[in-house]
């Protein structure tokens, strides 16, 4: 059941909604908002129509990103999600012209200037969500919830495992290759100082949920910026491994893993170390789709009041109080692991980049 004001009947628009993330986002959005129209937008009319047919109350539209009106004329929408790389930035500009909130989940941390600049030229139009957090809130929101146990956070280390057999659409695969393998640098915070790592300095190691050590790389989704600024932790890093997930190593299905390591002091000033895990047996796409759906609900005013115009990260939009219930309802799991002792959150190898 939807929450909030539902007086507006304007649809939400998912540009790229025929892809894997779009299908999950449409599904989760429809489950909580059965009466709100959904538009599946894409460049391929047949593919968009096929995806729309799988969602009750959805329609398809052809989107032309090279056109100032996206080829949509005077269409009015309540919120827009762009689910692939919009190299022209036209979708956000169009959404702002319509005073509709917009989320994009593709631009890397070094590419935020395009979105920020477009917003700055229409700052009072509508909220713009810089959506490239890892799985759109599945990392940042639980991290902030678990951080409440601490009076002071000294270190946050996120370890993510992406199974090599996980489902990738072509757009998602291109985004990941661009951000990891195309010479991009990775951002971390070490002793309060922001550092860019590149080349061999990004090599690291993480420990999967089953305890297996895996080769990884320092990676920098927007979670790094969000968590450092929200918590004040002087040491924040994100390590990503691609390989065999713990569940598949045990003979089960492909899963996505997020391990959240927190170290600091509790309310009584005592040393505290916590290690939590977020897992989904369907891989990365269901949690990404859930995050997009939850952001769209807020942008459309369906889950509380609409955010004021501004620049946001997903975790500043998503309702923290209900997030873990929504995650579990979508098939995800949340549990606590045996912590790694302070000073061991990153291996010697993984700390090399921070110390240089």
PyMOL commands that set and color helices and strands:
alter all, ss='L'
color gray80, all
select helices_A, chain A and resi 20-32+45-53+90-97+109-120+140-147+170-180+199-202+223-231+246-249+284-299+314-316+320-329+352-355
alter helices_A, ss='H'
color red, helices_A
select strands_A, chain A and resi 11-15+38-42+58-62+77-82+101-104+128-130+150-163+186-190+193-197+203-207+213-218+235-243+256-266+271-280+311-313+332-337
alter strands_A, ss='S'
color yellow, strands_A
deselect
rebuild
show_as cartoon
